Amino acid sequence: MTAVVPQPDAQIRIRQAERADLLAVARIEQSSFSQPWSFEIFEQFLTSPGFLVAEDGHILGYVVADTTTTHTGTVGHIKDIAVHESYRGNGIGSALLTRGLGVLDGSVDTVKLEVRESNDTALSLYHEHGFRYARRIPGYYGDGEDALVLVREH
Ligand SMILES: CC(C)(COP(=O)(O)OP(=O)(O)OC[C@H]1O[C@@H](n2cnc3c(N)ncnc32)[C@H](O)[C@@H]1OP(=O)(O)O)[C@@H](O)C(=O)NCCC(=O)NCCS
């Protein structure tokens, strides 16, 4: 397989995900998480306006922003976000999060997400975007790690 080499000068654009993107998205997912979403899960979000990819010809990252309805009402939910490891630290994750939150504009008052308590990089990104700690879910992840639920008033 050909390695993807970072090209900082390339034009990066963010757009809604298409079927042709799914393999690359699933590959980034697999290399980013110990319990990755399957190809089929991404497939289910193809019609969701909050499933966005960043690309410069290659898929560099993605976000899945959607709504979740609970007994207390409907809230926005950042369900997944990752950037290809060769491209991290270039503002792509931040841009994806901004656009994903933009898709939710007007439809919800609150956006939530779950994050591993050890994921300092993601925690820093989320804090910069106005997310604040709401509660802890003990043993949320398959390896027993706790999730922190972060919430942002929209
Ligand atoms: C989290 C992730 C999406 C961030 O994407 P990214 O493109 O690297 O992020 P950005 O370059 O836009 O950086 C945004 C912020 O993230 C934080 N950040 C990025 N790289 C960091 C690092 N190496 N260490 C600490 N914080 C970091 C900083 O707060 C940064 O803001 P700053 O540039 O103003 O300091 C990326 O690291 C990733 O894919 N991680 C693996 C998957 C994952 O953990 N997803 C989140 C699940 S909850």
The ligand as an SDF file (V2000), in Angstrom:
LIG
                    3D

 48 50  0  0  0  0  0  0  0  0999 V2000
   -8.4520   14.5380   18.1490 C   0  0  0  0  0  0  0  0  0  0  0  0
   -8.0510   14.7710   16.6940 C   0  0  0  0  0  0  0  0  0  0  0  0
   -9.2850   14.5700   15.7980 C   0  0  0  0  0  0  0  0  0  0  0  0
   -7.5680   16.2250   16.5410 C   0  0  0  0  0  0  0  0  0  0  0  0
   -7.3260   16.4570   15.1480 O   0  0  0  0  0  0  0  0  0  0  0  0
   -6.1340   17.4180   14.6730 P   0  0  0  0  0  0  0  0  0  0  0  0
   -6.3480   17.6990   13.2310 O   0  0  0  0  0  0  0  0  0  0  0  0
   -4.8390   16.8620   15.0780 O   0  0  0  0  0  0  0  0  0  0  0  0
   -6.4570   18.6970   15.5780 O   0  0  0  0  0  0  0  0  0  0  0  0
   -6.0380   20.1980   15.2680 P   0  0  0  0  0  0  0  0  0  0  0  0
   -4.7350   20.2580   14.5410 O   0  0  0  0  0  0  0  0  0  0  0  0
   -7.2080   20.8730   14.6360 O   0  0  0  0  0  0  0  0  0  0  0  0
   -5.8090   20.7570   16.7190 O   0  0  0  0  0  0  0  0  0  0  0  0
   -6.9080   21.2320   17.4410 C   0  0  0  0  0  0  0  0  0  0  0  0
   -6.5660   21.2570   18.9070 C   0  0  0  0  0  0  0  0  0  0  0  0
   -6.3850   19.9320   19.3760 O   0  0  0  0  0  0  0  0  0  0  0  0
   -5.3840   19.9670   20.3780 C   0  0  0  0  0  0  0  0  0  0  0  0
   -4.2140   19.2160   19.9210 N   0  0  0  0  0  0  0  0  0  0  0  0
   -3.8880   18.8640   18.6560 C   0  0  0  0  0  0  0  0  0  0  0  0
   -2.7440   18.1370   18.6560 N   0  0  0  0  0  0  0  0  0  0  0  0
   -2.3770   18.0330   19.9570 C   0  0  0  0  0  0  0  0  0  0  0  0
   -1.3110   17.3850   20.6210 C   0  0  0  0  0  0  0  0  0  0  0  0
   -0.3690   16.6940   19.9480 N   0  0  0  0  0  0  0  0  0  0  0  0
   -1.2590   17.4640   21.9690 N   0  0  0  0  0  0  0  0  0  0  0  0
   -2.1880   18.1410   22.6590 C   0  0  0  0  0  0  0  0  0  0  0  0
   -3.2450   18.7770   22.0840 N   0  0  0  0  0  0  0  0  0  0  0  0
   -3.3170   18.7300   20.7600 C   0  0  0  0  0  0  0  0  0  0  0  0
   -5.0080   21.4050   20.6050 C   0  0  0  0  0  0  0  0  0  0  0  0
   -5.9230   21.9430   21.5430 O   0  0  0  0  0  0  0  0  0  0  0  0
   -5.2840   21.9720   19.2490 C   0  0  0  0  0  0  0  0  0  0  0  0
   -5.5190   23.3210   19.2720 O   0  0  0  0  0  0  0  0  0  0  0  0
   -4.2770   24.3590   19.0080 P   0  0  0  0  0  0  0  0  0  0  0  0
   -3.7430   23.9930   17.6700 O   0  0  0  0  0  0  0  0  0  0  0  0
   -4.9470   25.6920   19.0710 O   0  0  0  0  0  0  0  0  0  0  0  0
   -3.3170   24.0940   20.1120 O   0  0  0  0  0  0  0  0  0  0  0  0
   -6.8830   13.8400   16.2550 C   0  0  0  0  0  0  0  0  0  0  0  0
   -5.8410   13.9410   17.1970 O   0  0  0  0  0  0  0  0  0  0  0  0
   -7.2810   12.3830   16.1220 C   0  0  0  0  0  0  0  0  0  0  0  0
   -7.7440   11.9350   15.0630 O   0  0  0  0  0  0  0  0  0  0  0  0
   -7.0870   11.5990   17.2120 N   0  0  0  0  0  0  0  0  0  0  0  0
   -7.4400   10.1690   17.1860 C   0  0  0  0  0  0  0  0  0  0  0  0
   -8.9320    9.9720   17.1900 C   0  0  0  0  0  0  0  0  0  0  0  0
   -9.5690   10.5860   18.4280 C   0  0  0  0  0  0  0  0  0  0  0  0
   -9.0480   10.4840   19.5300 O   0  0  0  0  0  0  0  0  0  0  0  0
  -10.7350   11.2110   18.2150 N   0  0  0  0  0  0  0  0  0  0  0  0
  -11.4950   11.8230   19.2950 C   0  0  0  0  0  0  0  0  0  0  0  0
  -12.3870   10.7900   19.9130 C   0  0  0  0  0  0  0  0  0  0  0  0
  -13.3320   11.4490   21.2620 S   0  0  0  0  0  0  0  0  0  0  0  0
  1  2  1  0
  2  3  1  0
  2  4  1  0
  2 36  1  0
  4  5  1  0
  5  6  1  0
  6  7  2  0
  6  8  1  0
  6  9  1  0
  9 10  1  0
 10 11  2  0
 10 12  1  0
 10 13  1  0
 13 14  1  0
 14 15  1  0
 15 16  1  0
 15 30  1  0
 16 17  1  0
 17 18  1  0
 17 28  1  0
 18 19  1  0
 18 27  1  0
 19 20  2  0
 20 21  1  0
 21 22  1  0
 21 27  2  0
 22 23  1  0
 22 24  2  0
 24 25  1  0
 25 26  2  0
 26 27  1  0
 28 29  1  0
 28 30  1  0
 30 31  1  0
 31 32  1  0
 32 33  2  0
 32 34  1  0
 32 35  1  0
 36 37  1  0
 36 38  1  0
 38 39  2  0
 38 40  1  0
 40 41  1  0
 41 42  1  0
 42 43  1  0
 43 44  2  0
 43 45  1  0
 45 46  1  0
 46 47  1  0
 47 48  1  0
M  END
$$$$
